[in-house]
Amino acid sequence: MPEMKQQTQRLTVRDAIRYRRSIRKFKDIAVSIEQLQPLLEDAVYAPNHKLTEPWRFLYATTDEAKATFVERFIAYFKRNNPDAKEEKIIQYREYFSKVPALLFVVLKEDEDPVVRNDDFAAVSSLIQNLQLLAWDQGIGMVWKSGRILYDRGFQQDMGLKENERFAAILHIGYPAEIPEEKKRQKASTLLTELS
């Protein structure tokens, strides 16, 4: 796998797709909102049926903002795991203290299930666009999902509207470690030509 290129050397689209990795260990350097915003300005050009633009974003980079999220996360965790040991909560606090920035991708949920599915596909495309654009700038991230994204109490704690939910929580920063490539199944084994 080639090393991440400097900003002066742009990645090809193919290289960005093939060599981007989910980053879970970050350097202690924040990615400012001024660095993130131009990436989002390009990422929103994701395919989006009927141009519903079903997204908005919340960004936490300051210690205070991240601490607020951690307290809300722990409240969610305790609600759903009343017998959780204090060690687990300490582990979560330590884990999140090492994440330089958190981007919450908010999805507007349409009442029509077809539109809702199309919108989730559009938001997923936007997230992949963002990951590829960031990788080209030497910025890594990991796309986190899970039950917390659907928890109404957590959504309310985070200020979401009634018709919104989280599509992802992205952990963002400069990579301290880049994982090795994981082999993928060849697309040719999954491709059927119709006649």
C-alpha positions as a printed NumPy array, in Angstrom:
array([[  0.   ,   0.   ,   0.   ],
       [  1.481,   3.393,  -0.878],
       [  1.968,   5.864,   1.941],
       [ -0.408,   8.798,   2.179],
       [  0.622,  11.467,  -0.303],
       [  1.403,  15.042,   0.638],
       [ -1.191,  17.705,  -0.178],
       [  0.763,  18.74 ,  -3.274],
       [  0.389,  15.265,  -4.781],
       [ -3.259,  14.488,  -5.495],
       [ -4.511,  10.921,  -5.346],
       [ -6.25 ,   9.422,  -8.323],
       [ -9.854,   8.467,  -7.657],
       [ -8.873,   4.801,  -7.939],
       [ -6.032,   5.185,  -5.433],
       [ -8.251,   7.028,  -2.973],
       [-10.837,   4.247,  -3.19 ],
       [ -8.335,   1.384,  -3.011],
       [ -5.972,   2.744,  -0.347],
       [ -8.243,   4.652,   2.035],
       [ -8.416,   2.972,   5.424],
       [-10.622,   3.307,   8.462],
       [ -8.453,   5.029,  11.051],
       [ -8.854,   4.2  ,  14.726],
       [ -5.62 ,   5.648,  16.125],
       [ -5.015,   9.359,  15.696],
       [ -2.265,  11.861,  16.289],
       [ -3.097,  14.488,  18.876],
       [ -3.787,  17.143,  16.222],
       [ -7.24 ,  18.615,  15.691],
       [ -8.85 ,  18.96 ,  12.279],
       [-10.396,  22.409,  12.427],
       [-13.819,  23.275,  11.11 ],
       [-12.029,  25.475,   8.558],
       [-10.238,  22.365,   7.256],
       [-13.387,  20.246,   7.28 ],
       [-15.811,  22.677,   5.665],
       [-14.271,  22.72 ,   2.145],
       [-14.318,  18.917,   2.149],
       [-18.014,  18.936,   3.031],
       [-18.675,  21.537,   0.31 ],
       [-17.446,  18.984,  -2.224],
       [-18.873,  15.894,  -0.506],
       [-22.448,  17.206,  -0.812],
       [-22.227,  16.569,  -4.558],
       [-23.137,  12.959,  -3.814],
       [-25.854,  11.375,  -5.978],
       [-29.139,  12.52 ,  -4.463],
       [-32.47 ,  11.562,  -6.084],
       [-34.717,  14.639,  -6.49 ],
       [-32.017,  16.715,  -4.748],
       [-33.642,  16.395,  -1.323],
       [-30.307,  17.156,   0.404],
       [-31.375,  15.212,   3.508],
       [-28.332,  16.032,   5.638],
       [-26.85 ,  18.379,   8.161],
       [-23.784,  18.147,  10.372],
       [-22.683,  18.684,  13.974],
       [-18.94 ,  19.002,  14.617],
       [-17.161,  18.609,  17.942],
       [-13.452,  19.457,  18.217],
       [-13.14 ,  21.305,  21.514],
       [-12.593,  19.437,  24.764],
       [-15.843,  20.916,  26.074],
       [-17.919,  19.799,  23.064],
       [-16.4  ,  16.31 ,  23.105],
       [-16.963,  16.041,  26.883],
       [-20.633,  16.943,  26.378],
       [-20.954,  14.179,  23.788],
       [-19.197,  11.687,  26.068],
       [-21.603,  12.437,  28.931],
       [-24.578,  11.937,  26.576],
       [-23.028,   8.745,  25.232],
       [-22.489,   7.427,  28.763],
       [-26.088,   8.304,  29.709],
       [-27.231,   6.307,  26.651],
       [-24.915,   3.43 ,  27.578],
       [-26.152,   3.316,  31.194],
       [-29.824,   3.418,  30.1  ],
       [-29.228,   0.38 ,  27.906],
       [-26.762,  -1.409,  30.202],
       [-27.901,  -0.787,  33.784],
       [-25.499,  -3.428,  35.137],
       [-22.446,  -2.   ,  33.338],
       [-19.276,  -1.919,  35.374],
       [-17.522,   1.381,  36.051],
       [-14.411,   0.063,  34.251],
       [-16.347,   0.013,  30.965],
       [-17.37 ,   3.646,  31.414],
       [-13.756,   4.574,  32.167],
       [-12.705,   2.773,  28.972],
       [-15.207,   4.806,  26.936],
       [-13.984,   8.062,  28.478],
       [-10.369,   7.167,  27.663],
       [-11.256,   6.047,  24.137],
       [-13.131,   9.227,  23.241],
       [-10.463,  11.422,  24.826],
       [ -8.09 ,  10.202,  22.082],
       [-10.411,  11.103,  19.188],
       [ -9.464,  14.585,  17.9  ],
       [-12.859,  15.396,  16.331],
       [-16.353,  13.965,  15.951],
       [-18.646,  14.682,  13.015],
       [-22.275,  13.748,  13.538],
       [-24.018,  13.246,  10.201],
       [-27.725,  13.945,  10.67 ],
       [-30.275,  12.421,   8.291],
       [-33.699,  13.974,   7.713],
       [-36.194,  11.115,   7.6  ],
       [-39.017,  11.406,   5.101],
       [-42.376,   9.792,   5.896],
       [-42.293,   7.933,   2.558],
       [-40.154,   4.779,   3.005],
       [-38.93 ,   4.901,  -0.615],
       [-37.714,   8.489,  -0.229],
       [-36.243,   7.587,   3.172],
       [-34.211,   4.751,   1.618],
       [-33.08 ,   6.958,  -1.278],
       [-32.046,   9.64 ,   1.207],
       [-30.042,   7.205,   3.323],
       [-28.252,   6.044,   0.171],
       [-27.47 ,   9.684,  -0.665],
       [-26.118,  10.365,   2.834],
       [-23.996,   7.206,   2.638],
       [-22.573,   8.423,  -0.681],
       [-21.821,  11.796,   0.893],
       [-19.961,  10.096,   3.752],
       [-17.857,   8.058,   1.327],
       [-17.125,  11.22 ,  -0.683],
       [-16.002,  12.915,   2.518],
       [-13.763,  10.01 ,   3.505],
       [-12.064,   9.99 ,   0.089],
       [-11.624,  13.767,  -0.008],
       [-10.21 ,  13.757,   3.516],
       [ -7.829,  10.896,   2.724],
       [ -6.439,  12.944,  -0.159],
       [ -5.629,  15.678,   2.406],
       [ -3.943,  13.262,   4.811],
       [ -6.958,  13.162,   7.141],
       [ -8.325,   9.847,   8.35 ],
       [-11.625,   8.817,   9.846],
       [-13.702,   5.868,  10.876],
       [-17.437,   5.643,  10.194],
       [-19.203,   4.531,  13.373],
       [-22.751,   3.22 ,  13.418],
       [-24.764,   1.045,  15.774],
       [-27.862,   1.163,  17.906],
       [-26.966,   4.53 ,  19.415],
       [-27.787,   6.196,  16.09 ],
       [-31.408,   5.073,  16.455],
       [-31.844,   5.845,  20.157],
       [-34.486,   8.561,  20.536],
       [-33.195,   9.64 ,  23.955],
       [-29.679,  10.161,  22.595],
       [-31.081,  11.961,  19.533],
       [-33.048,  14.319,  21.778],
       [-30.029,  14.884,  24.054],
       [-28.064,  15.894,  20.948],
       [-30.781,  18.325,  19.794],
       [-32.168,  16.415,  16.822],
       [-35.609,  17.235,  15.488],
       [-38.466,  14.739,  15.527],
       [-37.906,  13.817,  11.856],
       [-34.132,  13.36 ,  12.164],
       [-31.731,  10.615,  13.162],
       [-28.002,  10.077,  12.962],
       [-26.619,   8.371,   9.866],
       [-23.096,   8.185,  11.281],
       [-20.668,   9.419,  13.858],
       [-17.325,   9.971,  12.154],
       [-14.153,   9.998,  14.247],
       [-11.74 ,  12.339,  12.46 ],
       [ -8.047,  13.119,  12.769],
       [ -4.585,  12.641,  11.35 ],
       [ -3.636,   8.946,  11.301],
       [ -1.171,   7.731,  13.91 ],
       [ -1.381,   4.271,  12.382],
       [ -2.652,   3.058,   8.999],
       [ -4.031,  -0.497,   9.02 ],
       [ -3.014,  -3.056,   6.435],
       [ -5.291,  -3.757,   3.503],
       [ -7.987,  -6.352,   4.098],
       [ -8.656,  -8.57 ,   1.111],
       [-12.024,  -8.185,  -0.54 ],
       [-13.996, -10.78 ,  -2.426],
       [-13.469, -10.36 ,  -6.162],
       [-16.399,  -8.596,  -7.793],
       [-16.136, -11.043, -10.696],
       [-17.352, -13.823,  -8.385],
       [-20.484, -11.768,  -7.647],
       [-21.207, -10.538, -11.175],
       [-23.867, -12.152, -13.326],
       [-24.472, -11.026, -16.883],
       [-28.145, -11.107, -17.759],
       [-29.192, -12.369, -21.189]])
